Amino acid sequence: MKKLVILLLALAIIPATQSCKKKKEESLSAKEILTKEDWTLTYLKEYDAQGNLTQNSQLNFKFIFKTNNVFEVYDTSGNLISSGNWSLLNNDTQIEIDNDVYDIDKLEMNEFIISRPFSNGGKEVIYMER
């Protein structure tokens, strides 16, 4: 009987600790998630107006969002290849990166997906991960 009580207590404690961890992640703001760690820009995909994939580039650039709203992009050798300003817009549903505005399609601790439409009806989608 004593083993059963210990087992039941353990089963009750495990989900409680998992839900606390998830709540902590959920309480981070979009800016905190973006600036917490570096991102790896892994894919850039372009689609035409009919939704056909026209470009699928696999990339490996380090993308850093700094808390002072500056970004930096580094190649695989560690060379700075781009930098500029960024800001969140429209209740964190969009991000402006060097005057280009992207919709935030997904922003989680380990995955960041943004997209923007082209004037011809197509769109560009950028995938980043940690």
N, CA, C and O of each residue as an XYZ file, in Angstrom:
520
protein
N       0.817     -1.192      0.000
C       0.000      0.000      0.000
C       0.870      1.268      0.000
O       0.536      2.259     -0.650
N       1.982      1.221      0.735
C       2.878      2.364      0.810
C       3.458      2.678     -0.572
O       3.590      3.845     -0.940
N       3.805      1.631     -1.341
C       4.341      1.830     -2.687
C       3.301      2.467     -3.599
O       3.636      3.300     -4.441
N       2.057      2.084     -3.436
C       0.984      2.647     -4.252
C       0.816      4.137     -3.969
O       0.631      4.924     -4.898
N       0.878      4.529     -2.710
C       0.752      5.939     -2.339
C       1.908      6.740     -2.941
O       1.687      7.825     -3.479
N       3.136      6.222     -2.858
C       4.300      6.904     -3.423
C       4.166      7.028     -4.936
O       4.469      8.077     -5.503
N       3.715      5.964     -5.588
C       3.522      5.990     -7.038
C       2.482      7.038     -7.426
O       2.690      7.794     -8.375
N       1.374      7.088     -6.708
C       0.329      8.071     -6.997
C       0.826      9.497     -6.782
O       0.495     10.390     -7.562
N       1.607      9.719     -5.746
C       2.182     11.043     -5.515
C       3.129     11.431     -6.651
O       3.103     12.566     -7.128
N       3.952     10.497     -7.075
C       4.879     10.764     -8.170
C       4.128     11.100     -9.448
O       4.506     12.024    -10.169
N       3.075     10.361     -9.732
C       2.279     10.627    -10.932
C       1.587     11.980    -10.863
O       1.372     12.614    -11.896
N       1.241     12.423     -9.688
C       0.596     13.732     -9.520
C       1.605     14.864     -9.668
O       1.262     15.931    -10.177
N       2.840     14.649     -9.233
C       3.858     15.700     -9.259
C       4.407     15.917    -10.659
O       4.644     17.063    -11.041
N       4.619     14.864    -11.439
C       5.229     14.980    -12.767
C       4.427     15.913    -13.679
O       5.019     16.830    -14.247
N       3.113     15.732    -13.851
C       2.380     16.667    -14.721
C       2.410     18.098    -14.194
O       2.428     19.043    -14.984
N       2.415     18.273    -12.883
C       2.439     19.620    -12.314
C       3.731     20.334    -12.683
O       3.703     21.520    -13.011
N       4.862     19.638    -12.636
C       6.125     20.286    -12.991
C       6.183     20.572    -14.485
O       6.755     21.583    -14.891
N       5.608     19.713    -15.306
C       5.595     19.949    -16.745
C       4.739     21.155    -17.096
O       5.113     21.943    -17.964
N       3.597     21.313    -16.438
C       2.735     22.451    -16.746
C       3.367     23.758    -16.297
O       3.144     24.785    -16.938
N       4.148     23.761    -15.220
C       4.845     24.973    -14.783
C       5.866     25.397    -15.821
O       5.994     26.586    -16.113
N       6.593     24.447    -16.379
C       7.589     24.753    -17.393
C       6.919     25.351    -18.619
O       7.405     26.341    -19.167
N       5.815     24.768    -19.058
C       5.112     25.269    -20.230
C       4.576     26.676    -19.966
O       4.654     27.531    -20.849
N       4.036     26.935    -18.778
C       3.529     28.265    -18.451
C       4.631     29.302    -18.492
O       4.399     30.433    -18.920
N       5.852     28.930    -18.046
C       6.966     29.862    -18.072
C       7.308     30.240    -19.505
O       7.535     31.416    -19.788
N       7.351     29.260    -20.427
C       7.619     29.545    -21.830
C       6.517     30.416    -22.431
O       6.803     31.343    -23.189
N       5.275     30.124    -22.101
C       4.157     30.882    -22.647
C       4.155     32.324    -22.154
O       3.610     33.201    -22.823
N       4.754     32.582    -20.999
C       4.730     33.924    -20.453
C       5.791     34.830    -21.074
O       5.802     36.031    -20.802
N       6.683     34.282    -21.904
C       7.673     35.109    -22.575
C       7.011     35.918    -23.686
O       6.140     35.420    -24.399
N       7.430     37.155    -23.819
C       6.910     37.985    -24.900
C       7.569     37.572    -26.218
O       8.561     36.843    -26.230
N       7.003     38.047    -27.314
C       7.578     37.746    -28.624
C       9.015     38.268    -28.707
O       9.889     37.594    -29.253
N       9.257     39.443    -28.179
C      10.613     40.011    -28.210
C      11.574     39.152    -27.388
O      12.715     38.935    -27.795
N      11.119     38.666    -26.242
C      11.972     37.814    -25.410
C      12.305     36.503    -26.128
O      13.437     36.025    -26.051
N      11.333     35.927    -26.819
C      11.587     34.689    -27.565
C      12.584     34.949    -28.694
O      13.505     34.160    -28.906
N      12.400     36.050    -29.414
C      13.296     36.363    -30.534
C      14.725     36.613    -30.078
O      15.671     36.195    -30.746
N      14.890     37.288    -28.948
C      16.225     37.716    -28.522
C      16.892     36.764    -27.536
O      18.053     36.967    -27.178
N      16.188     35.740    -27.095
C      16.722     34.831    -26.077
C      17.986     34.105    -26.545
O      18.947     33.995    -25.784
N      17.998     33.615    -27.771
C      19.129     32.878    -28.339
C      19.211     33.176    -29.828
O      18.281     33.725    -30.419
N      20.343     32.803    -30.426
C      20.526     32.979    -31.871
C      19.615     32.020    -32.637
O      19.230     30.966    -32.130
N      19.282     32.406    -33.861
C      18.485     31.585    -34.765
C      19.352     31.119    -35.920
O      20.333     31.779    -36.264
N      19.006     29.999    -36.518
C      19.634     29.559    -37.754
C      18.600     29.685    -38.859
O      17.548     29.048    -38.821
N      18.916     30.517    -39.843
C      18.045     30.675    -41.005
C      18.279     29.450    -41.886
O      19.341     29.311    -42.493
N      17.290     28.568    -41.954
C      17.491     27.270    -42.602
C      16.942     27.189    -44.024
O      17.554     26.546    -44.878
N      15.814     27.819    -44.294
C      15.199     27.737    -45.627
C      14.610     29.074    -46.029
O      14.105     29.832    -45.200
N      14.687     29.341    -47.306
C      13.969     30.439    -47.930
C      13.218     29.832    -49.103
O      13.823     29.252    -50.005
N      11.907     29.966    -49.087
C      11.090     29.393    -50.161
C      10.269     30.504    -50.797
O       9.785     31.409    -50.118
N      10.123     30.418    -52.108
C       9.289     31.360    -52.844
C       8.237     30.594    -53.622
O       8.497     29.528    -54.179
N       7.039     31.168    -53.645
C       5.903     30.560    -54.331
C       5.332     31.558    -55.321
O       5.344     32.763    -55.072
N       4.824     31.051    -56.461
C       4.163     31.928    -57.424
C       2.707     32.138    -57.004
O       2.265     31.618    -55.979
N       1.977     32.897    -57.799
C       0.591     33.242    -57.462
C      -0.316     32.019    -57.376
O      -1.344     32.070    -56.701
N       0.036     30.925    -58.040
C      -0.759     29.703    -57.997
C      -0.352     28.791    -56.842
O      -0.933     27.720    -56.667
N       0.637     29.205    -56.058
C       1.080     28.398    -54.923
C       2.148     27.375    -55.265
O       2.486     26.525    -54.441
N       2.686     27.455    -56.487
C       3.749     26.532    -56.894
C       5.089     27.002    -56.340
O       5.407     28.189    -56.403
N       5.860     26.092    -55.808
C       7.183     26.397    -55.287
C       8.109     26.755    -56.445
O       8.307     25.947    -57.353
N       8.677     27.962    -56.420
C       9.564     28.407    -57.494
C      11.017     28.494    -57.046
O      11.923     28.484    -57.880
N      11.250     28.580    -55.739
C      12.612     28.596    -55.206
C      12.602     27.922    -53.844
O      11.731     28.182    -53.013
N      13.579     27.056    -53.627
C      13.699     26.352    -52.353
C      15.182     26.331    -51.987
O      15.911     25.421    -52.380
N      15.616     27.323    -51.244
C      17.029     27.444    -50.908
C      17.268     26.954    -49.484
O      16.661     27.449    -48.535
N      18.155     25.982    -49.350
C      18.555     25.541    -48.020
C      19.737     26.406    -47.603
O      20.735     26.500    -48.317
N      19.611     27.038    -46.439
C      20.608     27.987    -45.974
C      21.131     27.568    -44.611
O      20.582     26.670    -43.972
N      22.181     28.216    -44.177
C      22.722     27.953    -42.847
C      23.368     29.232    -42.327
O      24.574     29.274    -42.082
N      22.555     30.277    -42.160
C      23.045     31.552    -41.662
C      22.623     31.733    -40.210
O      21.521     31.346    -39.822
N      23.504     32.321    -39.413
C      23.151     32.654    -38.030
C      22.477     34.023    -38.047
O      23.030     34.993    -38.564
N      21.291     34.085    -37.482
C      20.491     35.306    -37.457
C      20.308     35.685    -35.994
O      19.749     34.912    -35.216
N      20.777     36.875    -35.616
C      20.710     37.317    -34.222
C      19.803     38.545    -34.123
O      20.050     39.566    -34.765
N      18.760     38.432    -33.319
C      17.920     39.570    -32.985
C      18.379     40.098    -31.637
O      18.307     39.378    -30.642
N      18.842     41.320    -31.582
C      19.329     41.905    -30.327
C      18.215     42.689    -29.652
O      17.282     43.159    -30.303
N      18.328     42.822    -28.335
C      17.279     43.503    -27.568
C      17.169     44.993    -27.904
O      16.139     45.606    -27.624
N      18.199     45.581    -28.495
C      18.146     46.997    -28.891
C      17.565     47.173    -30.295
O      17.718     48.229    -30.910
N      16.901     46.136    -30.795
C      16.230     46.132    -32.099
C      17.191     46.244    -33.284
O      16.849     46.809    -34.323
N      18.381     45.705    -33.113
C      19.348     45.561    -34.194
C      19.444     44.070    -34.497
O      19.395     43.247    -33.583
N      19.580     43.717    -35.778
C      19.803     42.320    -36.137
C      21.148     42.201    -36.842
O      21.655     43.161    -37.421
N      21.709     41.000    -36.777
C      22.945     40.686    -37.478
C      22.808     39.302    -38.094
O      22.211     38.403    -37.503
N      23.367     39.143    -39.288
C      23.358     37.857    -39.973
C      24.811     37.483    -40.272
O      25.578     38.289    -40.800
N      25.175     36.239    -39.922
C      26.526     35.732    -40.118
C      26.498     34.498    -41.011
O      25.576     33.686    -40.931
N      27.522     34.361    -41.870
C      27.634     33.151    -42.679
C      28.259     32.032    -41.846
O      28.548     32.219    -40.664
N      28.463     30.879    -42.464
C      28.965     29.716    -41.725
C      30.405     29.888    -41.247
O      30.857     29.154    -40.369
N      31.131     30.856    -41.821
C      32.501     31.127    -41.376
C      32.546     32.164    -40.258
O      33.617     32.483    -39.742
N      31.381     32.686    -39.888
C      31.333     33.688    -38.827
C      31.495     35.117    -39.308
O      31.670     36.030    -38.501
N      31.437     35.321    -40.628
C      31.557     36.667    -41.188
C      30.207     37.371    -41.164
O      29.192     36.795    -41.555
N      30.201     38.611    -40.706
C      28.990     39.422    -40.720
C      28.636     39.738    -42.163
O      29.436     40.340    -42.880
N      27.428     39.333    -42.606
C      27.035     39.578    -43.996
C      25.889     40.575    -44.117
O      25.625     41.094    -45.201
N      25.207     40.843    -43.002
C      24.120     41.813    -43.041
C      23.793     42.262    -41.624
O      23.962     41.510    -40.663
N      23.326     43.490    -41.512
C      22.852     43.995    -40.223
C      21.889     45.141    -40.486
O      21.870     45.714    -41.575
N      21.106     45.460    -39.501
C      20.140     46.541    -39.651
C      19.216     46.584    -38.451
O      19.562     46.112    -37.368
N      18.048     47.150    -38.652
C      17.070     47.310    -37.577
C      15.879     46.390    -37.778
O      15.531     46.026    -38.901
N      15.259     46.023    -36.656
C      14.053     45.214    -36.694
C      13.094     45.736    -35.627
O      13.518     46.362    -34.656
N      11.813     45.478    -35.811
C      10.814     45.824    -34.794
C       9.562     44.980    -35.009
O       9.231     44.580    -36.125
N       8.892     44.730    -33.907
C       7.613     44.017    -33.958
C       6.498     45.020    -34.219
O       6.549     46.150    -33.733
N       5.489     44.609    -34.988
C       4.379     45.475    -35.365
C       3.045     44.783    -35.110
O       2.991     43.562    -34.963
N       1.984     45.555    -35.057
C       0.604     45.046    -35.008
C       0.409     43.941    -33.982
O       0.047     42.814    -34.319
N       0.656     44.285    -32.721
C       0.490     43.330    -31.614
C       1.297     42.052    -31.822
O       0.825     40.950    -31.546
N       2.523     42.222    -32.314
C       3.472     41.115    -32.502
C       3.025     40.096    -33.548
O       3.442     38.939    -33.497
N       2.182     40.510    -34.493
C       1.772     39.612    -35.574
C       2.618     39.813    -36.824
O       2.542     39.030    -37.771
N       3.434     40.885    -36.816
C       4.319     41.172    -37.936
C       5.676     41.617    -37.395
O       5.801     42.078    -36.260
N       6.683     41.463    -38.248
C       8.016     41.936    -37.912
C       8.551     42.727    -39.098
O       8.418     42.310    -40.249
N       9.157     43.870    -38.804
C       9.801     44.670    -39.835
C      11.302     44.442    -39.712
O      11.893     44.661    -38.655
N      11.912     43.995    -40.819
C      13.345     43.745    -40.870
C      13.911     44.594    -42.001
O      13.672     44.324    -43.178
N      14.659     45.614    -41.628
C      15.235     46.541    -42.620
C      14.193     47.044    -43.613
O      14.390     46.953    -44.825
N      13.106     47.564    -43.110
C      12.021     48.174    -43.887
C      11.169     47.190    -44.676
O      10.274     47.618    -45.406
N      11.413     45.888    -44.557
C      10.545     44.878    -45.163
C       9.649     44.314    -44.069
O      10.139     43.899    -43.019
N       8.350     44.296    -44.305
C       7.398     43.814    -43.305
C       6.989     42.387    -43.640
O       6.578     42.088    -44.762
N       7.109     41.509    -42.643
C       6.766     40.091    -42.768
C       5.664     39.746    -41.778
O       5.632     40.275    -40.667
N       4.769     38.864    -42.179
C       3.800     38.291    -41.250
C       4.515     37.237    -40.416
O       5.326     36.474    -40.940
N       4.219     37.191    -39.130
C       4.765     36.136    -38.278
C       3.786     34.974    -38.332
O       2.707     35.032    -37.743
N       4.168     33.919    -39.044
C       3.307     32.745    -39.196
C       3.420     31.818    -37.997
O       2.453     31.161    -37.613
N       4.622     31.771    -37.404
C       4.829     30.904    -36.242
C       6.015     31.442    -35.453
O       7.064     31.742    -36.023
N       5.845     31.562    -34.151
C       6.938     31.973    -33.279
C       6.866     31.156    -31.999
O       6.009     31.380    -31.144
N       7.777     30.212    -31.888
C       7.907     29.376    -30.702
C       9.371     29.398    -30.294
O      10.205     29.947    -31.012
N       9.686     28.816    -29.169
C      11.057     28.855    -28.659
C      12.075     28.314    -29.665
O      13.202     28.808    -29.714
N      11.711     27.322    -30.457
C      12.671     26.692    -31.361
C      12.308     26.796    -32.832
O      12.974     26.199    -33.678
N      11.256     27.550    -33.150
C      10.830     27.650    -34.548
C      10.242     29.029    -34.814
O       9.415     29.527    -34.051
N      10.685     29.633    -35.910
C      10.244     30.971    -36.287
C      10.035     30.972    -37.798
O      10.973     30.727    -38.556
N       8.804     31.247    -38.238
C       8.468     31.264    -39.661
C       7.803     32.601    -39.978
O       6.839     33.002    -39.327
N       8.339     33.282    -40.993
C       7.772     34.558    -41.424
C       7.534     34.513    -42.932
O       8.170     33.744    -43.653
N       6.606     35.350    -43.391
C       6.321     35.384    -44.825
C       5.883     36.786    -45.238
O       5.457     37.599    -44.419
N       6.005     37.033    -46.529
C       5.520     38.305    -47.087
C       5.066     38.069    -48.514
O       5.648     37.258    -49.234
N       4.026     38.778    -48.918
C       3.528     38.612    -50.285
C       4.386     39.385    -51.282
O       5.001     40.396    -50.944
N       4.413     38.890    -52.511
C       5.029     39.608    -53.625
C       3.925     40.337    -54.389
O       2.755     39.962    -54.313
N       4.301     41.366    -55.112
C       3.315     42.140    -55.877
C       2.661     41.310    -56.977
O       1.564     41.645    -57.423
N       3.314     40.231    -57.425
C       2.756     39.384    -58.487
C       1.798     38.315    -57.943
O       1.320     37.470    -58.700
N       1.517     38.351    -56.636
C       0.599     37.382    -56.039
C       1.289     36.217    -55.372
O       0.647     35.445    -54.659
N       2.580     36.075    -55.587
C       3.326     35.005    -54.931
C       3.726     35.410    -53.519
O       3.291     36.445    -53.012
N       4.557     34.586    -52.889
C       5.024     34.959    -51.555
C       6.373     34.316    -51.253
O       6.782     33.335    -51.875
N       7.034     34.904    -50.286
C       8.313     34.422    -49.783
C       8.099     33.938    -48.352
O       7.431     34.603    -47.561
N       8.665     32.780    -48.022
C       8.554     32.229    -46.674
C       9.969     31.936    -46.172
O      10.766     31.306    -46.868
N      10.268     32.397    -44.963
C      11.580     32.205    -44.358
C      11.427     31.376    -43.094
O      10.590     31.662    -42.237
N      12.254     30.343    -42.999
C      12.206     29.410    -41.862
C      13.478     29.559    -41.033
O      14.588     29.535    -41.565
N      13.299     29.713    -39.729
C      14.429     29.763    -38.799
C      14.175     28.782    -37.666
O      13.032     28.509    -37.302
N      15.265     28.260    -37.116
C      15.131     27.335    -35.980
C      16.322     27.496    -35.058
O      17.319     28.134    -35.397
N      16.192     26.907    -33.895
C      17.287     26.897    -32.917
C      17.810     25.497    -32.780
O      18.738     25.257    -32.006
